[in-house]
Amino acid sequence: MNTLYRWPYENEFGKRETVTSDVLVLGGGLAGCYAAIAAARKGLSVVLVEKGATERSGAAGSGFDHWESACTNPCSKVTAKEIAEAYIEEQDYYSNGIAHYIECREGYDRLLDMESFGGKVRDTEDEFKGAEFRDNETKLMFAYDYANRFTLRVWGSTFKPALYKELLRLGVKVCDRTEATALLTAMENGKKRGAGAVGMNVRTGKLMVFRAKSTILAMSRPARVWLFNPDLVGLCEFRPPQSIGSGHAMGYRAGIEFTMMEKSVKGEFSAAGRSFPPYGTGNNHNTWYAATMVDARGVEIPYVNRDGVELKTVSERYYPAPGQKFFLKGGVIDEAKYEYRGPETLDFQELMRRGYELPFYADLSRMPEMERKVIWGVMVGEEGKTKIPILQNYTERGFDPEKHMLQSYGTGWQSASFLGQERQLFGAAGGLMHDWDLKTNIDGIYGAGDQLYASDCCGFAAATGYYAGRKAADYAASAELAPIDEGEVEKEKQRLYAPMYVEDGMDWRELNMAISKAMQNYCGGVKCRELLKEGLDLLESYEREAVPMLSCANPHELMRTHEVLDILEVSKLILNACLLRESSSRPLCFERSDFPEMDPKEDQCFITIRQENGQVVGGRVPHGYYGDVEEEYEKRNQDYIAEHGKMYPSAKSR
Ligand SMILES: Cc1cc2nc3c(=O)[nH]c(=O)nc-3n(C[C@H](O)[C@H](O)[C@H](O)COP(=O)(O)OP(=O)(O)OC[C@H]3O[C@@H](n4cnc5c(N)ncnc54)[C@H](O)[C@@H]3O)c2cc1C
């Protein structure tokens, strides 16, 4: 084995620890933490496995600025059903109706939980007293649609430490700095079921075997598949660098079913260092909604509403158009019914024709004081990765939003421009297929958060985490531990440790780079059978020829190497999923030159993919397979409704 040169932690290669629990949670982001809390509240023993440090890990670890779909908050004028159905329609039914309804119905309950754990969700210091977006009685602050008040501005950077404390208070055993690498399954009455997982301590190399009656997958979604820059690893993706889709890779190896894995979008910001850091350039989307935008001469670019009517005041940007009941998140919704875009509603060519000149800038100095202060200081500051890189750094270097403008790049509003083959799993990406219990096709294995298909945000992660936690706890309460196959554990140990025995081999970065190039070349903006097959052949040749050459010198590099092995697995999953859809699709951003027909009726469905005995198995599930979201939810959650329902009827009757 390679020497651990000046490694600060104990060398535990070859040691093994077995940890047993009722419920095992893999991934300690928002979804994993809430899952563990739900199961622990039911009195079960819970183990949570996190690759980083749960106190700050995951997409929400550095914060987030808004909590979507708090439809049951006392100021909301919408129902859970209305918003869940809008999400489904907005994505042309390639959306997760089950999870969105859970998000809309239970999301605000999770926020109240968060407040009881110590997270900050209200303007308790009265900093924004009197602001149009604040309810003075509850001190809740709203974003985007000020009329309907279902998206809350929150202090997301306070959330993860509060969750971590609550996990410890409830007695959850948190295994930090431990990567989960493989799922263990067993046969029971002729059916596969979950038995636990294998992992490795990423500081010492100790092999960890987790036995559990039920398992929840909450390891987020794949990344670094098309876009990778070995010198800018931390800037490679929007989400944290350690979340690269291990949950997808281990699930696919174990026979779990996925859907929408053929969907990828052209790169957006924060990809492989090809853009400025997220929210670090002048724009009017999301965190920056609804910043005033000006052109190079300082001429203001107007906002228009859904109907193309030019808005005269800043305030009007936050209200639905006449006849529009509500609008969803500001600035990023493409579906006209829910649209409320910023100045770019007039497309770029139209802006040029009208004489606007590049570059454009966000000019907060022209906004009312409260709106300026809430964008620069709360939104930029609490939004993930902005507190230090953007708010602190720019302020220290003299940026003053009362005086200065911030430039946009690309053709108007972006932080960069990307090529068609530079793709990401962004927005409502593919993931675990599941039923109304958030259970996968394997008994005893559940999913939550960004690992589910068509997932997106914090409310979604927290609500589905909590929901999966209680369903997995119910299963565990009546199940026995499944036997562990020692042969499977030994095989996984050999796979995990192999790169430590290769001297002067290949670095993980080289393989990541090669995979990304292969995916750009063979699974880019326009796909066809020959290209996809060629891509698969190439990746298989990497498996045969490059993987045995991978070499590393310590447990940290070994973890990075395991990540790239997972990226390789996920890339094959994506190529195979692309082969299964034999048509093109606008909502899935999926174009095949050999099947150019867009969204033929017979293909308007979820195409699923899983492996059985090493063979790819495809399937088809109709879009509305989950039925009426409210009815189906209520059929299955009477216990929860009895416990938490008191606040819901008021929202429902509005
Ligand atoms: C910069 C940024 C800003 C955002 N802003 C907002 C916002 O304002 N509002 C909003 O609603 N949403 C926002 N989002 C999205 C939101 O943060 C995520 O959707 C949500 O946090 C996902 O939670 P999760 O628990 O599913 O995944 P994550 O929080 O990513 O957690 C996954 C966890 O799994 C761990 N993990 C990964 N692999 C392994 C493994 N093999 N073994 C063990 N552990 C593993 C990771 O370390 C991580 O802690 C933002 C995201 C980013 C990146």
PDBQT file of the ligand as one rigid body, heavy atoms in Angstrom, charges set to zero:
ROOT
HETATM    1  C1  LIG A 701     -25.703  28.084  -4.005  1.00  0.00    +0.000 C 
HETATM    2  C2  LIG A 701     -27.078  27.519  -3.774  1.00  0.00    +0.000 A 
HETATM    3  C3  LIG A 701     -28.131  28.338  -3.436  1.00  0.00    +0.000 A 
HETATM    4  C4  LIG A 701     -29.402  27.821  -3.230  1.00  0.00    +0.000 A 
HETATM    5  N1  LIG A 701     -30.418  28.640  -2.842  1.00  0.00    +0.000 NA
HETATM    6  C5  LIG A 701     -31.626  28.141  -2.548  1.00  0.00    +0.000 A 
HETATM    7  C6  LIG A 701     -32.649  28.980  -2.018  1.00  0.00    +0.000 A 
HETATM    8  O1  LIG A 701     -32.462  30.171  -1.783  1.00  0.00    +0.000 OA
HETATM    9  N2  LIG A 701     -33.862  28.424  -1.772  1.00  0.00    +0.000 N 
HETATM   10  C7  LIG A 701     -34.109  27.109  -2.001  1.00  0.00    +0.000 A 
HETATM   11  O2  LIG A 701     -35.217  26.671  -1.729  1.00  0.00    +0.000 OA
HETATM   12  N3  LIG A 701     -33.147  26.285  -2.492  1.00  0.00    +0.000 NA
HETATM   13  C8  LIG A 701     -31.923  26.772  -2.746  1.00  0.00    +0.000 A 
HETATM   14  N4  LIG A 701     -30.927  25.939  -3.220  1.00  0.00    +0.000 N 
HETATM   15  C9  LIG A 701     -31.221  24.500  -3.394  1.00  0.00    +0.000 C 
HETATM   16  C10 LIG A 701     -31.229  23.802  -2.041  1.00  0.00    +0.000 C 
HETATM   17  O3  LIG A 701     -30.146  24.256  -1.256  1.00  0.00    +0.000 OA
HETATM   18  C11 LIG A 701     -31.153  22.294  -2.225  1.00  0.00    +0.000 C 
HETATM   19  O4  LIG A 701     -32.184  21.891  -3.091  1.00  0.00    +0.000 OA
HETATM   20  C12 LIG A 701     -31.313  21.536  -0.898  1.00  0.00    +0.000 C 
HETATM   21  O5  LIG A 701     -30.457  22.054   0.095  1.00  0.00    +0.000 OA
HETATM   22  C13 LIG A 701     -31.023  20.063  -1.146  1.00  0.00    +0.000 C 
HETATM   23  O6  LIG A 701     -30.950  19.381   0.060  1.00  0.00    +0.000 OA
HETATM   24  P1  LIG A 701     -30.515  17.846   0.057  1.00  0.00    +0.000 P 
HETATM   25  O7  LIG A 701     -30.420  17.461   1.486  1.00  0.00    +0.000 OA
HETATM   26  O8  LIG A 701     -31.374  17.074  -0.843  1.00  0.00    +0.000 OA
HETATM   27  O9  LIG A 701     -29.074  17.834  -0.629  1.00  0.00    +0.000 OA
HETATM   28  P2  LIG A 701     -27.726  18.442  -0.048  1.00  0.00    +0.000 P 
HETATM   29  O10 LIG A 701     -27.980  19.584   0.838  1.00  0.00    +0.000 OA
HETATM   30  O11 LIG A 701     -26.792  18.668  -1.176  1.00  0.00    +0.000 OA
HETATM   31  O12 LIG A 701     -27.187  17.279   0.852  1.00  0.00    +0.000 OA
HETATM   32  C14 LIG A 701     -26.610  16.122   0.348  1.00  0.00    +0.000 C 
HETATM   33  C15 LIG A 701     -25.621  15.666   1.388  1.00  0.00    +0.000 C 
HETATM   34  O13 LIG A 701     -25.150  14.384   1.050  1.00  0.00    +0.000 OA
HETATM   35  C16 LIG A 701     -23.777  14.324   1.347  1.00  0.00    +0.000 C 
HETATM   36  N5  LIG A 701     -23.220  13.254   0.537  1.00  0.00    +0.000 N 
HETATM   37  C17 LIG A 701     -23.013  13.240  -0.807  1.00  0.00    +0.000 A 
HETATM   38  N6  LIG A 701     -22.508  12.063  -1.174  1.00  0.00    +0.000 NA
HETATM   39  C18 LIG A 701     -22.388  11.324  -0.047  1.00  0.00    +0.000 A 
HETATM   40  C19 LIG A 701     -21.923  10.020   0.222  1.00  0.00    +0.000 A 
HETATM   41  N7  LIG A 701     -21.469   9.232  -0.748  1.00  0.00    +0.000 N 
HETATM   42  N8  LIG A 701     -21.936   9.579   1.491  1.00  0.00    +0.000 NA
HETATM   43  C20 LIG A 701     -22.386  10.379   2.501  1.00  0.00    +0.000 A 
HETATM   44  N9  LIG A 701     -22.831  11.626   2.299  1.00  0.00    +0.000 NA
HETATM   45  C21 LIG A 701     -22.838  12.084   1.042  1.00  0.00    +0.000 A 
HETATM   46  C22 LIG A 701     -23.252  15.692   1.003  1.00  0.00    +0.000 C 
HETATM   47  O14 LIG A 701     -22.041  15.968   1.649  1.00  0.00    +0.000 OA
HETATM   48  C23 LIG A 701     -24.405  16.575   1.479  1.00  0.00    +0.000 C 
HETATM   49  O15 LIG A 701     -24.238  16.993   2.807  1.00  0.00    +0.000 OA
HETATM   50  C24 LIG A 701     -29.635  26.435  -3.412  1.00  0.00    +0.000 A 
HETATM   51  C25 LIG A 701     -28.586  25.599  -3.768  1.00  0.00    +0.000 A 
HETATM   52  C26 LIG A 701     -27.310  26.119  -3.922  1.00  0.00    +0.000 A 
HETATM   53  C27 LIG A 701     -26.189  25.199  -4.257  1.00  0.00    +0.000 C 
ENDROOT
TORSDOF 0
